[in-house]
């Protein structure tokens, strides 16, 4: 185990996978913190039985809840993952051997995305990478409800680790549809609060462009039926987001 890293996991209703995520995390650290925001499917029991530390809290957005977990961690170096993300063997080895030379570093990690059991090799989900390992003395998350981002000094150095985090984004099409609607509503509210607009063209052209870009130009069709599903759902997400934004901007609905 790497005695200098804590793993922070945020979750809600992830009983189907949280045990696997924690088990993979425990291969690299003696400190796993799970931030749960109201699970009703037994997730909390799985967390406590696994040996991870459980923080039960209200949902205040991705950024705020990740910061809550980081504040509770034993170590300053934080690996931030979601409950449906699992560290692979190569990345595990990298993390075990890691010895940062200073605190002014952040580490970029590549992702492999799955829809059900199908790995997505093309389209929007391909070649995905995010900075997920950082020192909390230098870095924290912003307070965005969705599509949160890390805030770090301008002179920070970014390094990329070998290996992957496997992201099991949705276990089936029902789960995918639910998450798509949720993200679309959250992003529409975020855009509304930022004063962004969504006109007739935005609501119609942006979804079509999303599908063509991801299915044709980014070769999503090479992933077969799964590739078509991802491209179609991403286009639907774009449509939902802008239509909802248009509703919010009219000011005649509650949110």
DRENPA-3360 file (N, C-alpha, C; in nm, 2 decimals, always signed):
BEGIN
1 = XXXXXXXX = +0.08/-0.12/+0.00/+0.00/+0.00/+0.00/+0.09/+0.13/+0.00 ~ +0.04/+0.23/-0.06/+0.10/+0.36/-0.06/+0.05/+0.44/+0.06 ~ +0.14/+0.46/+0.16/+0.09/+0.52/+0.28/+0.07/+0.67/+0.27 ~ +0.09/+0.72/+0.16/+0.07/+0.87/+0.14/-0.05/+0.91/+0.07 ~ -0.13/+0.81/+0.02/-0.25/+0.84/-0.06/-0.38/+0.80/+0.01 ~ -0.48/+0.88/+0.00/-0.61/+0.85/+0.04/-0.70/+0.84/-0.08 ~ -0.80/+0.75/-0.09/-0.89/+0.74/-0.20/-1.03/+0.79/-0.15 ~ -1.09/+0.89/-0.22/-1.22/+0.94/-0.18/-1.32/+0.91/-0.29;
9 = XXXXXXXX = -1.43/+0.84/-0.25/-1.53/+0.80/-0.34/-1.66/+0.86/-0.31 ~ -1.73/+0.92/-0.41/-1.86/+0.98/-0.38/-1.96/+0.88/-0.44 ~ -2.08/+0.87/-0.38/-2.18/+0.77/-0.43/-2.32/+0.80/-0.38 ~ -2.41/+0.73/-0.45/-2.55/+0.72/-0.41/-2.61/+0.61/-0.48 ~ -2.67/+0.51/-0.40/-2.73/+0.39/-0.46/-2.64/+0.32/-0.56 ~ -2.53/+0.28/-0.51/-2.43/+0.21/-0.60/-2.40/+0.07/-0.54 ~ -2.50/+0.00/-0.48/-2.47/-0.13/-0.42/-2.42/-0.23/-0.51 ~ -2.45/-0.22/-0.64/-2.41/-0.32/-0.74/-2.26/-0.31/-0.77;
17 = XXXXXXXX = -2.19/-0.20/-0.74/-2.05/-0.19/-0.78/-1.96/-0.13/-0.67 ~ -2.01/-0.07/-0.57/-1.93/+0.00/-0.47/-1.83/-0.10/-0.41 ~ -1.87/-0.22/-0.38/-1.78/-0.32/-0.32/-1.65/-0.34/-0.41 ~ -1.67/-0.35/-0.54/-1.56/-0.38/-0.63/-1.47/-0.25/-0.63 ~ -1.53/-0.13/-0.63/-1.46/-0.01/-0.64/-1.37/+0.00/-0.51 ~ -1.43/-0.03/-0.40/-1.35/-0.02/-0.27/-1.24/-0.12/-0.27 ~ -1.27/-0.24/-0.31/-1.17/-0.35/-0.31/-1.05/-0.31/-0.39 ~ -1.07/-0.25/-0.51/-0.96/-0.21/-0.59/-0.88/-0.09/-0.53;
25 = XXXXXXXX = -0.95/+0.00/-0.47/-0.89/+0.11/-0.40/-0.80/+0.07/-0.28 ~ -0.85/-0.03/-0.21/-0.77/-0.08/-0.10/-0.64/-0.15/-0.13 ~ -0.63/-0.18/-0.26/-0.50/-0.24/-0.30/-0.39/-0.13/-0.30 ~ -0.43/+0.00/-0.30/-0.33/+0.10/-0.31/-0.32/+0.19/-0.18 ~ -0.41/+0.18/-0.09/-0.41/+0.27/+0.02/-0.47/+0.20/+0.15 ~ -0.44/+0.25/+0.26/-0.50/+0.21/+0.39/-0.61/+0.30/+0.43 ~ -0.65/+0.39/+0.34/-0.75/+0.49/+0.38/-0.84/+0.52/+0.26 ~ -0.97/+0.46/+0.27/-1.07/+0.48/+0.17/-1.19/+0.55/+0.24;
33 = XXXXXXXX = -1.22/+0.67/+0.19/-1.34/+0.75/+0.24/-1.45/+0.75/+0.14 ~ -1.57/+0.70/+0.18/-1.68/+0.70/+0.09/-1.78/+0.81/+0.14 ~ -1.82/+0.90/+0.05/-1.91/+1.01/+0.08/-2.05/+0.97/+0.02 ~ -2.14/+0.93/+0.10/-2.27/+0.88/+0.05/-2.38/+0.99/+0.08 ~ -2.46/+1.02/-0.03/-2.56/+1.12/-0.02/-2.70/+1.07/-0.02 ~ -2.73/+0.97/+0.07/-2.87/+0.93/+0.08/-2.90/+0.80/+0.01 ~ -2.81/+0.71/+0.00/-2.84/+0.58/-0.06/-2.96/+0.51/+0.01 ~ -3.04/+0.44/-0.07/-3.15/+0.36/-0.01/-3.15/+0.22/-0.06;
41 = XXXXXXXX = -3.03/+0.17/-0.10/-3.02/+0.04/-0.16/-2.92/-0.05/-0.08 ~ -2.88/-0.01/+0.04/-2.79/-0.09/+0.11/-2.64/-0.06/+0.09 ~ -2.62/+0.05/+0.01/-2.48/+0.09/-0.01/-2.40/+0.11/+0.11 ~ -2.46/+0.18/+0.21/-2.39/+0.21/+0.33/-2.34/+0.08/+0.41 ~ -2.42/-0.02/+0.41/-2.37/-0.14/+0.48/-2.26/-0.21/+0.41 ~ -2.26/-0.21/+0.27/-2.15/-0.26/+0.20/-2.02/-0.18/+0.23 ~ -2.03/-0.05/+0.23/-1.92/+0.03/+0.26/-1.86/+0.00/+0.40 ~ -1.94/+0.00/+0.50/-1.89/-0.03/+0.64/-1.83/-0.17/+0.65;
49 = XXXXXXXX = -1.89/-0.26/+0.59/-1.84/-0.40/+0.59/-1.71/-0.42/+0.52 ~ -1.68/-0.33/+0.42/-1.56/-0.34/+0.34/-1.44/-0.29/+0.41 ~ -1.46/-0.21/+0.52/-1.35/-0.15/+0.59/-1.32/-0.01/+0.56 ~ -1.40/+0.04/+0.46/-1.38/+0.19/+0.42/-1.45/+0.27/+0.53 ~ -1.42/+0.40/+0.53/-1.48/+0.49/+0.62/-1.60/+0.56/+0.55 ~ -1.71/+0.57/+0.62/-1.84/+0.62/+0.56/-1.87/+0.76/+0.61 ~ -1.89/+0.85/+0.52/-1.95/+0.98/+0.56/-2.08/+1.00/+0.49 ~ -2.19/+1.00/+0.57/-2.32/+1.02/+0.52/-2.36/+1.17/+0.53;
57 = XXXXXXXX = -2.40/+1.23/+0.42/-2.42/+1.37/+0.41/-2.53/+1.40/+0.30 ~ -2.58/+1.52/+0.31/-2.67/+1.57/+0.21/-2.60/+1.59/+0.07 ~ -2.68/+1.58/-0.03/-2.62/+1.61/-0.17/-2.61/+1.76/-0.19 ~ -2.49/+1.81/-0.20/-2.47/+1.95/-0.23/-2.40/+1.98/-0.36 ~ -2.39/+1.88/-0.44/-2.32/+1.89/-0.57/-2.19/+1.81/-0.57 ~ -2.14/+1.78/-0.69/-2.02/+1.69/-0.70/-1.90/+1.76/-0.64 ~ -1.88/+1.89/-0.66/-1.76/+1.96/-0.61/-1.76/+1.96/-0.46 ~ -1.87/+2.01/-0.40/-1.87/+2.02/-0.26/-1.86/+1.88/-0.19;
65 = XXXXXXXX = -1.93/+1.78/-0.24/-1.92/+1.65/-0.17/-1.78/+1.59/-0.18 ~ -1.71/+1.61/-0.30/-1.57/+1.56/-0.31/-1.48/+1.63/-0.21 ~ -1.50/+1.76/-0.19/-1.42/+1.83/-0.09/-1.45/+1.79/+0.05 ~ -1.57/+1.75/+0.08/-1.60/+1.69/+0.21/-1.52/+1.57/+0.24 ~ -1.51/+1.48/+0.14/-1.44/+1.36/+0.15/-1.29/+1.38/+0.17 ~ -1.24/+1.48/+0.09/-1.09/+1.51/+0.10/-1.06/+1.57/+0.23 ~ -1.15/+1.65/+0.29/-1.12/+1.71/+0.42/-1.11/+1.60/+0.53 ~ -1.19/+1.49/+0.51/-1.19/+1.38/+0.61/-1.07/+1.28/+0.60;
73 = XXXXXXXX = -1.01/+1.28/+0.48/-0.90/+1.19/+0.45/-0.78/+1.20/+0.55 ~ -0.71/+1.09/+0.57/-0.60/+1.08/+0.65/-0.48/+1.15/+0.59 ~ -0.46/+1.14/+0.46/-0.35/+1.18/+0.39/-0.38/+1.30/+0.30 ~ -0.27/+1.38/+0.27/-0.29/+1.50/+0.18/-0.30/+1.47/+0.04 ~ -0.24/+1.36/-0.01/-0.26/+1.32/-0.15/-0.39/+1.24/-0.17 ~ -0.48/+1.30/-0.25/-0.61/+1.25/-0.27/-0.63/+1.19/-0.41 ~ -0.67/+1.06/-0.42/-0.72/+1.01/-0.55/-0.87/+1.01/-0.54 ~ -0.93/+1.09/-0.63/-1.08/+1.11/-0.63/-1.14/+1.02/-0.74;
81 = XXXXXXXX = -1.23/+0.93/-0.70/-1.30/+0.85/-0.80/-1.45/+0.84/-0.77 ~ -1.53/+0.80/-0.86/-1.67/+0.77/-0.84/-1.69/+0.63/-0.81 ~ -1.81/+0.59/-0.76/-1.83/+0.46/-0.72/-1.83/+0.36/-0.83 ~ -1.86/+0.40/-0.95/-1.86/+0.31/-1.07/-1.72/+0.32/-1.15 ~ -1.62/+0.36/-1.08/-1.48/+0.36/-1.14/-1.39/+0.27/-1.06 ~ -1.32/+0.18/-1.14/-1.23/+0.08/-1.08/-1.09/+0.09/-1.13 ~ -0.99/+0.09/-1.04/-0.85/+0.11/-1.08/-0.80/-0.02/-1.13 ~ -0.73/-0.02/-1.25/-0.68/-0.14/-1.31/-0.55/-0.18/-1.25;
89 = XXXXXXXX = -0.49/-0.29/-1.30/-0.37/-0.35/-1.24/-0.25/-0.26/-1.27 ~ -0.24/-0.20/-1.39/-0.13/-0.12/-1.43/-0.13/+0.01/-1.34 ~ -0.24/+0.07/-1.33/-0.25/+0.19/-1.25/-0.22/+0.16/-1.11 ~ -0.27/+0.05/-1.06/-0.24/+0.01/-0.92/-0.09/+0.01/-0.89 ~ -0.02/-0.06/-0.99/+0.13/-0.06/-0.97/+0.19/+0.08/-0.97 ~ +0.14/+0.16/-1.06/+0.20/+0.30/-1.06/+0.17/+0.37/-0.93 ~ +0.05/+0.36/-0.88/+0.02/+0.43/-0.75/+0.10/+0.37/-0.63 ~ +0.12/+0.24/-0.63/+0.20/+0.18/-0.53/+0.35/+0.23/-0.53;
97 = XXXXXXXX = +0.40/+0.26/-0.65/+0.54/+0.31/-0.66/+0.55/+0.46/-0.65 ~ +0.44/+0.53/-0.65/+0.45/+0.67/-0.66/+0.51/+0.74/-0.54 ~ +0.60/+0.83/-0.56/+0.66/+0.91/-0.45/+0.68/+1.05/-0.50 ~ +0.57/+1.14/-0.50/+0.58/+1.27/-0.55/+0.70/+1.35/-0.50 ~ +0.77/+1.42/-0.58/+0.88/+1.50/-0.54/+0.85/+1.63/-0.47 ~ +0.72/+1.68/-0.49/+0.68/+1.79/-0.42/+0.52/+1.80/-0.43 ~ +0.47/+1.90/-0.36/+0.32/+1.90/-0.35/+0.26/+1.98/-0.47 ~ +0.34/+2.04/-0.55/+0.29/+2.12/-0.66/+0.28/+2.03/-0.79;
105 = XXXXXXXX = +0.23/+1.91/-0.78/+0.20/+1.82/-0.89/+0.06/+1.78/-0.89 ~ +0.01/+1.75/-1.01/-0.12/+1.68/-1.02/-0.10/+1.57/-1.12 ~ -0.18/+1.46/-1.11/-0.16/+1.35/-1.20/-0.29/+1.32/-1.28 ~ -0.26/+1.31/-1.41/-0.37/+1.29/-1.51/-0.38/+1.13/-1.52 ~ -0.50/+1.09/-1.53/-0.53/+0.94/-1.54/-0.62/+0.92/-1.66 ~ -0.59/+0.82/-1.74/-0.67/+0.78/-1.86/-0.79/+0.69/-1.81 ~ -0.90/+0.70/-1.89/-1.02/+0.62/-1.86/-1.05/+0.53/-1.97 ~ -1.11/+0.41/-1.94/-1.18/+0.33/-2.03/-1.32/+0.32/-1.99;
113 = XXXXXXXX = -1.41/+0.35/-2.08/-1.56/+0.36/-2.05/-1.63/+0.23/-2.10 ~ -1.73/+0.19/-2.02/-1.81/+0.07/-2.05/-1.95/+0.11/-2.04 ~ -2.03/+0.06/-2.14/-2.17/+0.06/-2.13/-2.22/-0.08/-2.11 ~ -2.27/-0.11/-1.99/-2.29/-0.25/-1.96/-2.16/-0.32/-1.95 ~ -2.14/-0.43/-2.03/-2.02/-0.51/-2.04/-1.93/-0.47/-2.16 ~ -1.98/-0.38/-2.24/-1.92/-0.34/-2.37/-1.82/-0.22/-2.34 ~ -1.69/-0.24/-2.38/-1.60/-0.13/-2.37/-1.62/-0.04/-2.49 ~ -1.63/+0.09/-2.47/-1.65/+0.19/-2.58/-1.51/+0.24/-2.62;
121 = XXXXXXXX = -1.47/+0.21/-2.75/-1.34/+0.24/-2.80/-1.33/+0.37/-2.88 ~ -1.45/+0.41/-2.93/-1.46/+0.53/-3.02/-1.56/+0.63/-2.97 ~ -1.59/+0.73/-3.04/-1.69/+0.83/-3.01/-1.64/+0.92/-2.89 ~ -1.74/+0.99/-2.83/-1.71/+1.09/-2.73/-1.64/+1.02/-2.60 ~ -1.67/+0.90/-2.58/-1.62/+0.84/-2.46/-1.47/+0.79/-2.47 ~ -1.42/+0.79/-2.60/-1.29/+0.74/-2.62/-1.18/+0.84/-2.58 ~ -1.06/+0.79/-2.55/-0.95/+0.88/-2.52/-0.98/+0.98/-2.41 ~ -1.06/+0.93/-2.31/-1.10/+1.02/-2.20/-0.99/+1.02/-2.09;
129 = XXXXXXXX = -0.96/+1.13/-2.04/-0.86/+1.14/-1.93/-0.89/+1.26/-1.84 ~ -0.86/+1.24/-1.71/-0.89/+1.35/-1.61/-0.78/+1.36/-1.51 ~ -0.76/+1.47/-1.45/-0.67/+1.49/-1.34/-0.75/+1.45/-1.22 ~ -0.71/+1.34/-1.15/-0.78/+1.28/-1.04/-0.69/+1.27/-0.91 ~ -0.56/+1.28/-0.92/-0.48/+1.27/-0.81/-0.41/+1.40/-0.78 ~ -0.42/+1.45/-0.66/-0.38/+1.59/-0.63/-0.35/+1.60/-0.48 ~ -0.28/+1.70/-0.44/-0.25/+1.73/-0.30/-0.35/+1.83/-0.25 ~ -0.42/+1.80/-0.15/-0.53/+1.89/-0.10/-0.47/+2.02/-0.04;
137 = XXXXXXXX = -0.34/+2.03/-0.01/-0.28/+2.15/+0.04/-0.27/+2.25/-0.07 ~ -0.27/+2.21/-0.20/-0.26/+2.29/-0.31/-0.38/+2.30/-0.40 ~ -0.47/+2.20/-0.39/-0.57/+2.18/-0.49/-0.70/+2.15/-0.42 ~ -0.81/+2.20/-0.48/-0.95/+2.16/-0.43/-1.04/+2.16/-0.55 ~ -1.16/+2.11/-0.53/-1.27/+2.11/-0.63/-1.35/+2.24/-0.62 ~ -1.39/+2.29/-0.74/-1.48/+2.40/-0.73/-1.62/+2.35/-0.68 ~ -1.72/+2.44/-0.67/-1.84/+2.40/-0.61/-1.95/+2.38/-0.71 ~ -1.92/+2.34/-0.83/-2.02/+2.31/-0.94/-2.10/+2.19/-0.90;
145 = XXXXXXXX = -2.23/+2.21/-0.93/-2.32/+2.10/-0.91/-2.29/+1.98/-1.00 ~ -2.24/+2.00/-1.12/-2.21/+1.90/-1.22/-2.10/+1.95/-1.30 ~ -2.02/+1.86/-1.36/-1.90/+1.89/-1.44/-1.81/+1.98/-1.36 ~ -1.78/+1.93/-1.24/-1.69/+2.00/-1.15/-1.55/+2.00/-1.20 ~ -1.47/+2.09/-1.15/-1.33/+2.10/-1.20/-1.24/+2.13/-1.08 ~ -1.11/+2.09/-1.09/-1.02/+2.11/-0.99/-0.96/+2.26/-1.00 ~ -0.94/+2.32/-0.89/-0.88/+2.45/-0.89/-0.73/+2.43/-0.84 ~ -0.63/+2.47/-0.92/-0.50/+2.46/-0.87/-0.41/+2.57/-0.92;
153 = XXXXXXXX = -0.29/+2.59/-0.86/-0.20/+2.70/-0.89/-0.16/+2.70/-1.04 ~ -0.14/+2.81/-1.10/-0.10/+2.82/-1.24/+0.03/+2.75/-1.27 ~ +0.12/+2.74/-1.17/+0.25/+2.68/-1.20/+0.25/+2.53/-1.17 ~ +0.13/+2.47/-1.15/+0.13/+2.33/-1.11/+0.18/+2.25/-1.23 ~ +0.24/+2.14/-1.21/+0.30/+2.05/-1.31/+0.21/+1.93/-1.32 ~ +0.17/+1.90/-1.45/+0.08/+1.78/-1.47/+0.15/+1.67/-1.53 ~ +0.14/+1.55/-1.46/+0.20/+1.43/-1.51/+0.10/+1.33/-1.54 ~ +0.12/+1.24/-1.63/+0.02/+1.13/-1.67/+0.07/+1.00/-1.62;
161 = XXXXXXXX = -0.01/+0.93/-1.55/+0.02/+0.79/-1.50/-0.01/+0.69/-1.60 ~ +0.06/+0.57/-1.60/+0.02/+0.46/-1.68/-0.10/+0.39/-1.62 ~ -0.16/+0.31/-1.71/-0.28/+0.24/-1.66/-0.41/+0.32/-1.68 ~ -0.52/+0.26/-1.64/-0.65/+0.32/-1.66/-0.74/+0.30/-1.54 ~ -0.84/+0.39/-1.53/-0.95/+0.38/-1.45/-1.06/+0.32/-1.54 ~ -1.12/+0.21/-1.50/-1.23/+0.16/-1.58/-1.37/+0.22/-1.53 ~ -1.43/+0.29/-1.62/-1.56/+0.36/-1.58/-1.68/+0.28/-1.63 ~ -1.75/+0.21/-1.54/-1.87/+0.14/-1.57/-1.99/+0.23/-1.56;
169 = XXXXXXXX = -2.00/+0.32/-1.67/-2.09/+0.44/-1.66/-2.23/+0.40/-1.64 ~ -2.28/+0.29/-1.70/-2.42/+0.26/-1.68/-2.43/+0.11/-1.69 ~ -2.51/+0.05/-1.61/-2.52/-0.10/-1.61/-2.62/-0.15/-1.71 ~ -2.71/-0.06/-1.76/-2.81/-0.10/-1.86/-2.87/+0.03/-1.92 ~ -2.96/+0.01/-2.02/-3.01/+0.13/-2.09/-3.10/+0.21/-1.99 ~ -3.17/+0.15/-1.90/-3.25/+0.22/-1.81/-3.17/+0.31/-1.72 ~ -3.06/+0.26/-1.67/-2.96/+0.33/-1.59/-2.90/+0.45/-1.67 ~ -2.87/+0.42/-1.79/-2.81/+0.52/-1.88/-2.91/+0.64/-1.90;
177 = XXXXXXXX = -3.04/+0.60/-1.93/-3.14/+0.70/-1.95/-3.16/+0.79/-1.83 ~ -3.16/+0.73/-1.71/-3.18/+0.80/-1.59/-3.07/+0.90/-1.57 ~ -2.94/+0.86/-1.59/-2.83/+0.94/-1.57/-2.83/+1.05/-1.67 ~ -2.87/+1.02/-1.79/-2.87/+1.12/-1.90/-2.96/+1.24/-1.86 ~ -3.08/+1.20/-1.82/-3.18/+1.31/-1.78/-3.13/+1.39/-1.66 ~ -3.07/+1.32/-1.56/-3.02/+1.39/-1.44/-2.91/+1.49/-1.48 ~ -2.81/+1.45/-1.56/-2.70/+1.54/-1.60/-2.76/+1.65/-1.69 ~ -2.85/+1.62/-1.77/-2.91/+1.73/-1.86/-2.98/+1.84/-1.77;
185 = XXXXXXXX = -3.05/+1.79/-1.67/-3.12/+1.89/-1.59/-3.03/+1.97/-1.51 ~ -2.93/+1.91/-1.45/-2.83/+1.98/-1.37/-2.75/+2.08/-1.45 ~ -2.71/+2.04/-1.58/-2.63/+2.13/-1.66/-2.72/+2.24/-1.71 ~ -2.84/+2.22/-1.74/-2.93/+2.33/-1.78/-2.94/+2.43/-1.67 ~ -2.96/+2.39/-1.55/-2.96/+2.48/-1.43/-2.83/+2.56/-1.42 ~ -2.72/+2.49/-1.44/-2.59/+2.56/-1.43/-2.58/+2.66/-1.54 ~ -2.62/+2.63/-1.66/-2.61/+2.73/-1.77/-2.71/+2.85/-1.74 ~ -2.83/+2.82/-1.69/-2.92/+2.92/-1.66/-2.86/+3.02/-1.56;
193 = XXXXXXXX = -2.80/+2.97/-1.45/-2.74/+3.05/-1.35/-2.62/+3.13/-1.40 ~ -2.56/+3.08/-1.51/-2.45/+3.16/-1.58/-2.50/+3.26/-1.68 ~ -2.63/+3.26/-1.70/-2.69/+3.36/-1.80/-2.68/+3.31/-1.94 ~ -2.66/+3.18/-1.97/-2.65/+3.14/-2.11/-2.79/+3.13/-2.17 ~ -2.80/+3.13/-2.30/-2.92/+3.12/-2.37/-2.93/+3.00/-2.46 ~ -3.05/+2.96/-2.50/-3.07/+2.85/-2.59/-3.19/+2.89/-2.68 ~ -3.15/+2.92/-2.81/-3.25/+2.96/-2.91/-3.30/+2.84/-2.99 ~ -3.38/+2.87/-3.09/-3.44/+2.77/-3.17/-3.33/+2.68/-3.24;
201 = XXXXXXXX = -3.23/+2.75/-3.30/-3.12/+2.68/-3.36/-3.04/+2.59/-3.27 ~ -3.01/+2.64/-3.15/-2.93/+2.56/-3.05/-3.00/+2.43/-3.02 ~ -3.13/+2.44/-3.00/-3.21/+2.32/-2.96/-3.22/+2.22/-3.07 ~ -3.20/+2.26/-3.19/-3.22/+2.17/-3.31/-3.09/+2.13/-3.37 ~ -3.00/+2.22/-3.38/-2.87/+2.19/-3.45/-2.77/+2.12/-3.36 ~ -2.76/+2.16/-3.24/-2.66/+2.11/-3.15/-2.68/+1.96/-3.13 ~ -2.80/+1.90/-3.11/-2.82/+1.76/-3.09/-2.77/+1.68/-3.22 ~ -2.81/+1.73/-3.33/-2.78/+1.66/-3.46/-2.63/+1.67/-3.48;
209 = XXXXXXXX = -2.56/+1.78/-3.45/-2.42/+1.79/-3.46/-2.35/+1.69/-3.37 ~ -2.40/+1.68/-3.24/-2.34/+1.59/-3.15/-2.34/+1.45/-3.20 ~ -2.46/+1.40/-3.26/-2.46/+1.27/-3.31/-2.37/+1.24/-3.43 ~ -2.37/+1.33/-3.52/-2.28/+1.32/-3.64/-2.13/+1.32/-3.60 ~ -2.10/+1.41/-3.51/-1.96/+1.42/-3.46/-1.91/+1.29/-3.40 ~ -1.99/+1.24/-3.31/-1.95/+1.12/-3.23/-1.97/+0.99/-3.30 ~ -2.07/+0.98/-3.38/-2.10/+0.85/-3.45/-2.02/+0.84/-3.58 ~ -2.01/+0.95/-3.65/-1.94/+0.94/-3.78/-1.79/+0.99/-3.77;
217 = XXXXXXXX = -1.77/+1.11/-3.73/-1.63/+1.16/-3.74/-1.54/+1.10/-3.63 ~ -1.60/+1.07/-3.51/-1.52/+1.00/-3.41/-1.53/+0.85/-3.41 ~ -1.59/+0.80/-3.52/-1.59/+0.66/-3.55/-1.67/+0.57/-3.45 ~ -1.77/+0.64/-3.39/-1.86/+0.56/-3.30/-1.92/+0.44/-3.36 ~ -1.95/+0.44/-3.49/-2.01/+0.33/-3.55/-1.93/+0.20/-3.54 ~ -1.80/+0.21/-3.52/-1.71/+0.09/-3.50/-1.74/+0.02/-3.37 ~ -1.81/+0.08/-3.28/-1.84/+0.01/-3.16/-1.98/-0.06/-3.17 ~ -2.03/-0.07/-3.29/-2.15/-0.15/-3.31/-2.27/-0.08/-3.25;
225 = XXXXXXXX = -2.36/-0.17/-3.20/-2.49/-0.12/-3.14/-2.46/-0.03/-3.02 ~ -2.36/-0.07/-2.94/-2.32/+0.01/-2.82/-2.28/+0.15/-2.86 ~ -2.21/+0.16/-2.97/-2.16/+0.29/-3.02/-2.28/+0.38/-3.07 ~ -2.37/+0.32/-3.13/-2.49/+0.39/-3.18/-2.57/+0.44/-3.06 ~ -2.59/+0.35/-2.96/-2.66/+0.39/-2.84/-2.60/+0.51/-2.77 ~ -2.47/+0.51/-2.75/-2.40/+0.62/-2.68/-2.41/+0.75/-2.76 ~ -2.39/+0.74/-2.89/-2.41/+0.86/-2.98/-2.55/+0.92/-2.97 ~ -2.65/+0.83/-2.98/-2.79/+0.87/-2.98/-2.82/+0.93/-2.84;
233 = XXXXXXXX = -2.78/+0.87/-2.73/-2.81/+0.92/-2.60/-2.74/+1.05/-2.57 ~ -2.62/+1.07/-2.62/-2.55/+1.19/-2.60/-2.62/+1.30/-2.68 ~ -2.67/+1.27/-2.80/-2.75/+1.37/-2.87/-2.88/+1.41/-2.80 ~ -2.94/+1.31/-2.74/-3.06/+1.33/-2.66/-3.03/+1.42/-2.54 ~ -2.92/+1.39/-2.47/-2.87/+1.47/-2.36/-2.86/+1.62/-2.40 ~ -2.80/+1.64/-2.52/-2.78/+1.78/-2.56/-2.91/+1.85/-2.59 ~ -3.01/+1.77/-2.65/-3.14/+1.83/-2.67/-3.21/+1.86/-2.54 ~ -3.21/+1.77/-2.45/-3.28/+1.79/-2.32/-3.22/+1.91/-2.24;
241 = XXXXXXXX = -3.09/+1.92/-2.25/-3.02/+2.03/-2.18/-3.06/+2.16/-2.23 ~ -3.07/+2.18/-2.36/-3.10/+2.31/-2.41/-3.25/+2.34/-2.41 ~ -3.33/+2.24/-2.42/-3.48/+2.26/-2.41/-3.51/+2.30/-2.26 ~ -3.45/+2.23/-2.17/-3.47/+2.27/-2.03/-3.41/+2.41/-2.00 ~ -3.30/+2.44/-2.05/-3.25/+2.58/-2.04/-3.34/+2.68/-2.09 ~ -3.40/+2.65/-2.20/-3.50/+2.75/-2.26/-3.62/+2.77/-2.17 ~ -3.66/+2.66/-2.11/-3.77/+2.67/-2.01/-3.73/+2.75/-1.89 ~ -3.62/+2.73/-1.84/-3.57/+2.80/-1.72/-3.56/+2.95/-1.75;
249 = XXXXXXX = -3.51/+2.98/-1.87/-3.49/+3.12/-1.91/-3.62/+3.19/-1.92 ~ -3.73/+3.12/-1.95/-3.86/+3.18/-1.97/-3.91/+3.23/-1.83 ~ -3.86/+3.16/-1.72/-3.90/+3.20/-1.59/-4.04/+3.16/-1.54 ~ -4.10/+3.07/-1.61/-4.24/+3.03/-1.58/-4.25/+2.89/-1.52 ~ -4.14/+2.84/-1.47/-4.14/+2.71/-1.40/-4.05/+2.72/-1.28 ~ -4.07/+2.63/-1.18/-4.00/+2.62/-1.06/-3.88/+2.53/-1.08 ~ -3.77/+2.55/-1.01/-3.65/+2.46/-1.01/-3.59/+2.47/-0.87;
% end
